[in-house]
Amino acid sequence: MSTRMKRLLALALVIGLAAPPRASAWGERGHDIVTRVAVRLLAAKIAKGTPLAAQFGRKEFMLGHLSNVPDIVWRNQGEAIEDANAPTHFLDMEYVSPELTFSTIPRTPAAALTRMTELCASPPRGYVCAAKEGAGPDESSAGTAPWRAGQLYRMTVLSLKASSANGKSNDAAIDSALMTAGLMSHFIGDLGNPYHATVAYDGWETGQGGIHSYFESAVVSSYRLALDQEVFDAALTGRGLERTLKQLPAADRAALSRDPVALAMALALDSRSRLDAANAIDVKFAILKKSGAGPDGKRVGAERRDAAELRFKYHDLTVERLATAAEVLANLWLKAWEDAGKPDFKGYRSFAYPVAPEFIQPDYLSPAK
């Protein structure tokens, strides 16, 4: 199990939050909302009247289930899988781009390793090297969520391309495309969360230990059912996608907006820009006692007000981040369908429901030497 996951598991036990003991970007409810709102966006706006919107609409709840598989199914399959799975859920911006600009984010994991190695050798002021137990960084040290999203995007496109041959529907190929599209939604949801785009992902540096689970799970879980509709209404405005696209350089924006990895990186940058606002709400309204060391020397999370009392303080930020992730996801689904030649799904009929898909190994890392 990764050091990052061990810390979060220990934290959940210490602070006793209702959220499950894992580093999920939004908990089960948040990921489900992002995915199902994206499905509804296809039908209402982004792909209105297309076979894509109709078919994804029929599989809305299955896609919502798949969005939680990487946090639930895959994190219960042993240490070897978790070691490969854990880094796919985040991108610690400060490790690879202390400038926090799109132009300085490495475009491949290998380039990320080169950049981190250079920064560790000659660190700018305030830079902390992403070293692992005395060794230097590796390709996964800063996280690989954008490349994970890109991998599942490519798999979705390939399956959609194979979904029709000789005028007949290839049901197995469509089943596969729906599965990888649902899995991809998890990692886009992750990157829509400010705490999945920063080294300071759990607040220990500022006496806010435990903010990760409090913001993403406890606060979101405390909302009434109306949250789903509010996120959908916010996503319909298109403001989240517009703001995300502005993270891309203007000269190349049109081309990069069709690149799933670039768009995922832009989403992470947009989320990272909301980190200070999220932390400020926590400090001003939620914290009763800062985190620190207990009598036995072990870390103790911050004491906070009940999330149900404070959710209105987080409301605008929570809705914005969930809606933005949903907008980006819906647009990626549309682009995948377009890249595959806009298959019509004609004749498709399947009751396949991948409850526990097998773990998909990352394919974007350099071969082990």
C-alpha positions, 0 to 999 in steps of 0.5 A, spaced: 500 500 500 502 506 498 505 511 503 499 516 501 494 511 502 496 509 509 496 516 511 489 517 509 487 510 512 490 512 519 487 519 518 480 516 517 481 512 523 483 518 528 478 523 526 472 518 525 469 521 519 463 518 516 466 517 510 469 511 508 477 510 509 480 511 502 482 517 498 476 518 494 476 525 491 468 525 492 466 519 496 461 515 492 455 520 492 460 525 489 463 521 483 456 518 482 453 526 481 459 528 476 457 522 472 450 522 472 450 529 471 454 528 465 449 523 462 444 528 463 448 534 459 449 529 453 441 529 452 440 536 454 445 540 451 452 537 449 450 531 444 442 533 444 438 528 439 444 524 438 445 516 439 450 517 444 446 521 448 440 516 448 445 510 449 448 513 455 442 515 458 439 508 458 446 506 462 446 512 467 446 508 473 451 503 471 455 509 469 454 512 476 456 505 479 462 504 474 465 511 477 466 508 483 469 502 481 477 505 482 475 507 489 472 501 491 473 495 487 480 496 485 482 498 492 480 491 495 484 487 491 491 487 494 497 491 495 500 490 488 494 492 485 493 498 490 501 500 488 499 501 481 492 504 482 493 509 488 498 514 483 492 514 478 487 518 482 491 525 483 496 530 480 500 534 485 501 540 481 507 543 485 512 537 484 511 537 476 509 545 475 511 549 481 509 555 476 502 552 476 501 554 469 499 549 463 505 550 459 510 548 464 506 541 466 510 535 463 506 532 457 508 525 459 510 521 465 517 520 463 517 528 462 514 529 469 520 524 472 525 528 468 522 535 470 522 533 478 529 530 477 531 537 475 527 540 480 530 536 486 537 537 483 536 545 483 530 546 487 527 553 486 525 557 493 520 553 497 520 547 492 520 540 496 522 534 492 518 528 491 523 523 494 521 516 496 524 513 502 531 516 501 530 515 493 529 520 488 522 521 484 519 516 479 514 517 474 508 516 479 511 520 484 506 526 483 500 522 481 498 520 474 491 522 473 491 526 467 494 520 463 489 515 466 484 519 464 487 519 457 488 511 457 481 510 458 479 515 453 483 511 448 480 505 450 473 507 449 474 510 442 477 503 440 471 500 442 466 505 439 470 504 433 469 496 433 462 497 435 459 496 428 461 492 422 458 490 416 452 493 418 451 489 425 452 491 432 458 489 436 454 488 443 461 486 446 465 492 443 459 497 446 459 494 452 467 495 453 466 502 451 461 503 456 465 500 461 471 504 460 467 511 459 464 509 466 471 508 469 474 514 466 469 518 469 472 517 476 479 520 474 475 526 471 471 527 477 478 526 481 481 532 478 475 536 479 477 536 486 482 541 489 485 536 494 487 532 488 491 537 485 496 539 490 501 536 494 498 539 500 492 534 499 490 533 507 492 540 510 497 537 515 502 543 513 497 548 516 493 545 522 488 542 517 489 535 518 483 531 515 480 537 510 480 532 504 475 527 507 471 532 510 470 536 504 469 531 499 465 526 503 462 529 509 460 535 506 457 532 500 454 526 504 450 531 508 446 535 502 439 533 501 437 530 494 436 537 491 444 537 490 444 533 484 439 538 481 443 544 483 449 541 480 446 539 473 443 547 473 450 549 474 453 545 469 448 547 464 451 554 464 457 551 461 461 556 465 466 550 468 468 548 461 469 555 459 473 557 465 477 550 464 479 551 457 482 558 459 487 554 462 490 552 455 494 557 451 489 561 447 493 560 440 493 552 441 486 552 445 482 549 439 486 543 438 488 542 445 481 542 447 480 535 443 486 532 447 483 528 453 490 529 457 491 536 456 483 537 458 484 533 464 491 537 466 487 544 465 481 541 469 487 540 474 489 547 474 482 550 475 481 545 481 488 547 484 486 555 483 480 553 488 485 550 493 486 557 497 478 558 497 477 551 500 482 552 505 480 559 507 472 556 508 475 551 513 479 555 517 474 561 518 468 556 519 469 549 520 475 548 525 474 548 532 481 545 534 487 545 529 490 538 527 497 536 531 501 531 535 497 527 540 500 525 547 503 519 544 506 523 538 502 521 533 498 526 528 491 527 530 486 530 525 483 537 526 476 537 530 471 540 526 464 542 526 458 537 523 458 538 516 451 538 516 452 545 519 457 548 515 455 545 508 452 552 506 459 555 507 462 550 502 455 550 497 458 555 491 465 551 491 462 544 492 457 545 486 462 549 482 467 543 482 462 538 481 459 541 475 465 543 472 468 536 472 461 533 469 462 538 464 469 536 462 467 529 462 461 530 458 465 533 453 470 528 453 465 522 452 462 526 446 469 527 443 470 520 444 464 518 440 466 523 434 473 520 434 470 513 433 466 516 427 459 517 431 457 510 431 449 509 431 449 503 436 443 501 432 441 494 434 445 494 440 441 490 446 445 488 452 444 487 459 451 486 461 453 490 467 460 490 470 459 490 477 466 489 479 471 490 472 478 487 473 483 492 474 486 495 468 494 496 468 496 503 467 499 503 460 503 510 459 509 508 464 516 506 462 517 499 462 521 497 468 528 496 467 
